[in-house]
Amino acid sequence: MKHDAGSNETRANIRHWHPMAAPRAAEQAAPLVFERAEGVYIYDTGGRRYLDSQGGLWCVNVGHGRKEVKQAINAQLERLPYYTTFGDTSNLPVIELAERLIRMLAPEDMQRAFFGSGGSDANETAMKLARQYWKLSGEAQRTKFISLKQGYHGVHFGGTSIGGQMYLRSMYEPVLPGCFQVDTPWLYRNPYTEDAEELGQVCANLLEREIVHQGPHTVAAFIAEPVQGAGGVIVPPDNYWPLVREVCDKYGVLLIADEVVTGFGRSGSMFGCRGWGVKPDMMCLAKGINSGYIPLGATVVNERVRKAWDSDHPLAAILHGYTYSGHPVACAAANAALQIVEDEDLPANAAKVGAYCVEKLQNELGDYDVVGDIRGKGLMIAIELVTDKAAKESFTPDDPYLHTLQELTRKEGLVIRNLGSSLIISPPLVFTEEHVDEMTGMLARAFDNAAAVRN
Ligand SMILES: *Cc1c(COP(=O)(O)O)cnc(C)c1O
């Protein structure tokens, strides 16, 4: 019924261009249409239940259908659904949220928050504020950005320009000039070393060499995700971020952490950088900020950055802003969602259940031929699939095996994200060890059944 070409789902899908999908494919197969969700489970229009191991898209940290969040949204809709925060008008939820974020970010010494509607906005804002910071500070030549290969910073032209995945860029070039990518410390795939600590040092050196090569007086900022998400959950060695902070300080370069995935507990600490005790100059936040109930993102800056706007320069204003900056309903949802994150100590649960999950997956799935690497930090985990374990040969994105595996996991009642050659696990942070066991069982059966297709 669902794959009947005349069904409502298929007809609707012809009109809808899905992000990150080929319209040709979408016209041939009906989408999986979800209707409702509760906790860590989602239900399709046929009433079938699935375990949501994606957390939507890394974002539903508090779980689906939380009544505290829904009530906050409803109450705000009753009072004030929308008003602008341009200039000198404000609303109560955005004031509360800015104070809340600065309190939550006290260990990182963050001082000010600016709001947009998602992670791409948060990165675009950070890039523009970094450029302006240097102009207000009398070093107008500092305009370049350095970032990491495999990095993901959203899809605006700024984020596309600093993004480290060429297939997401090539069709939209030319991008912003002055953006350069250096090697990411990826233990499973790098030409340098199998020693984590040595790799952290090598990659920090590569960043330093690039800054020196460009000329430090031309480099505005280094931007990276504390743990790379969309690149395939690449967890850096423990020494990498502290070394990056040192390198940036040595050359005066701003350090921007894109915490859109890692923010609010996912990597096992409230913020990704906090896991290594590193304080960036700016942080980009979205996804977990209100668990995806309403679009929202934020960029926060520390005292060093804030101070630049004390200048008596005639353009020492924030000449940037979105119609929905500080949207009251989105901010009300964030205040309620973040209260849950703190009250239930979801970062600690992510650390505990994430560690259990990686170990469980390694024990139960590690021996499969197609499983090349299982890695993660907190509840951001990847199973990297390979066609040849010894050679670490990747599947091509159009390999029918990947599609079959996806169908088979769904048949088991699991939604899991197939990203390139990796399966990504990023469930709500209320996930329990029992949920991990349930998921692992479904994955093992799907691998067993998919093996028939490869042989
Ligand atoms: C998802 C993501 C973004 C983009 O966020 P959108 O809300 O999709 O615009 C940016 N950076 C990182 C690290 C992300 O994971």
The ligand as an SDF file (V2000), in Angstrom:
LIG
                    3D

 15 15  0  0  0  0  0  0  0  0999 V2000
   23.0800   20.4490   11.4720 C   0  0  0  0  0  0  0  0  0  0  0  0
   24.3320   21.2260   11.5530 C   0  0  0  0  0  0  0  0  0  0  0  0
   24.4160   22.5310   11.0700 C   0  0  0  0  0  0  0  0  0  0  0  0
   23.3060   23.1720   10.2860 C   0  0  0  0  0  0  0  0  0  0  0  0
   22.1630   23.3580   11.0500 O   0  0  0  0  0  0  0  0  0  0  0  0
   20.7500   23.6340   10.3160 P   0  0  0  0  0  0  0  0  0  0  0  0
   19.8170   23.8150   11.4800 O   0  0  0  0  0  0  0  0  0  0  0  0
   20.4620   22.4190    9.4840 O   0  0  0  0  0  0  0  0  0  0  0  0
   20.8840   24.8490    9.5220 O   0  0  0  0  0  0  0  0  0  0  0  0
   25.5800   23.2420   11.2780 C   0  0  0  0  0  0  0  0  0  0  0  0
   26.6120   22.6860   11.9410 N   0  0  0  0  0  0  0  0  0  0  0  0
   26.5730   21.4300   12.4030 C   0  0  0  0  0  0  0  0  0  0  0  0
   27.7470   20.8850   13.1370 C   0  0  0  0  0  0  0  0  0  0  0  0
   25.4350   20.6510   12.2010 C   0  0  0  0  0  0  0  0  0  0  0  0
   25.4020   19.3920   12.6150 O   0  0  0  0  0  0  0  0  0  0  0  0
  1  2  1  0
  2  3  1  0
  2 14  2  0
  3  4  1  0
  3 10  2  0
  4  5  1  0
  5  6  1  0
  6  7  2  0
  6  8  1  0
  6  9  1  0
 10 11  1  0
 11 12  2  0
 12 13  1  0
 12 14  1  0
 14 15  1  0
M  END
$$$$
